[in-house]
């Protein structure tokens, strides 16, 4: 299985890991991932549950993801899943 790879600035091989999903049971809706993503991949989702609203993040524009994983690195609950793209 071959994956699409790139090079870092110092010419080392790098395989981007693209966001595949967010576990909405783990997500607390803190928004750290939303703030760090410059590619408009994520959005807030609200669900009304028994007189209280729960906010969590969802993947809105997965095609915009560049595979940097900044969202996952800032997530305190580690609720992101990532995968490379096959060539």
LUMDRENGU-901042 format. One record per residue (C-alpha): x, y, z; residue number from 1; residue in three letters. Coordinates in steps of 0.02 Angstrom, whole numbers, plus 50000, padded with zeros to 5 digits. Layout:
REM LUMDRENGU-901042
ATOM     c1     c2     c3  torba  kolvex
ATOM      X      Y      Z    NUM     ala
...
END
This chain:
REM LUMDRENGU-901042
ATOM     c1     c2     c3  torba  kolvex
ATOM  50000  50000  50000      1     unk
ATOM  50076  50166  49946      2     unk
ATOM  50033  50332  50027      3     unk
ATOM  50049  50507  49958      4     unk
ATOM  50203  50586  50037      5     unk
ATOM  50287  50754  50034      6     unk
ATOM  50448  50832  50093      7     unk
ATOM  50484  50944  50241      8     unk
ATOM  50587  51101  50220      9     unk
ATOM  50746  51005  50259     10     unk
ATOM  50700  50875  50127     11     unk
ATOM  50643  50737  50245     12     unk
ATOM  50498  50630  50186     13     unk
ATOM  50331  50666  50271     14     unk
ATOM  50163  50578  50255     15     unk
ATOM  50016  50695  50291     16     unk
ATOM  49883  50625  50408     17     unk
ATOM  49712  50693  50362     18     unk
ATOM  49568  50713  50485     19     unk
ATOM  49446  50568  50467     20     unk
ATOM  49328  50605  50610     21     unk
ATOM  49296  50673  50783     22     unk
ATOM  49225  50568  50925     23     unk
ATOM  49076  50673  50980     24     unk
ATOM  49063  50575  51143     25     unk
ATOM  49238  50632  51194     26     unk
ATOM  49232  50809  51122     27     unk
ATOM  49195  50945  51251     28     unk
ATOM  49172  51085  51124     29     unk
ATOM  49316  51190  51190     30     unk
ATOM  49355  51257  51015     31     unk
ATOM  49544  51243  51025     32     unk
ATOM  49548  51140  50865     33     unk
ATOM  49434  51265  50777     34     unk
ATOM  49548  51410  50822     35     unk
ATOM  49707  51324  50763     36     unk
ATOM  49639  51262  50595     37     unk
ATOM  49677  51389  50460     38     unk
ATOM  49591  51287  50324     39     unk
ATOM  49407  51300  50380     40     unk
ATOM  49391  51111  50405     41     unk
ATOM  49293  51113  50569     42     unk
ATOM  49129  51185  50633     43     unk
ATOM  49030  51188  50795     44     unk
ATOM  48878  51077  50817     45     unk
ATOM  48752  51100  50958     46     unk
ATOM  48631  50971  51025     47     unk
ATOM  48494  51012  51149     48     unk
ATOM  48486  50877  51283     49     unk
ATOM  48361  50891  51426     50     unk
ATOM  48362  51081  51447     51     unk
ATOM  48550  51096  51418     52     unk
ATOM  48648  51120  51259     53     unk
ATOM  48804  51017  51221     54     unk
ATOM  48926  51087  51095     55     unk
ATOM  49053  50984  51001     56     unk
ATOM  49156  51000  50843     57     unk
ATOM  49120  50914  50677     58     unk
ATOM  49215  50897  50514     59     unk
ATOM  49127  51015  50395     60     unk
ATOM  49248  51029  50250     61     unk
ATOM  49360  50876  50249     62     unk
ATOM  49423  50918  50074     63     unk
ATOM  49507  51073  50144     64     unk
ATOM  49618  50972  50262     65     unk
ATOM  49805  50984  50224     66     unk
ATOM  49855  50844  50344     67     unk
ATOM  49950  50949  50471     68     unk
ATOM  49862  50872  50623     69     unk
ATOM  49866  51038  50718     70     unk
ATOM  49685  51008  50772     71     unk
ATOM  49729  50841  50852     72     unk
ATOM  49883  50908  50939     73     unk
ATOM  49783  51046  51024     74     unk
ATOM  49638  50932  51075     75     unk
ATOM  49641  50900  51264     76     unk
ATOM  49527  50748  51245     77     unk
ATOM  49618  50667  51097     78     unk
ATOM  49455  50639  51003     79     unk
ATOM  49522  50656  50824     80     unk
ATOM  49559  50512  50707     81     unk
ATOM  49680  50532  50561     82     unk
ATOM  49736  50430  50410     83     unk
ATOM  49849  50455  50260     84     unk
ATOM  49782  50458  50083     85     unk
ATOM  49825  50308  49975     86     unk
ATOM  49910  50344  49809     87     unk
END
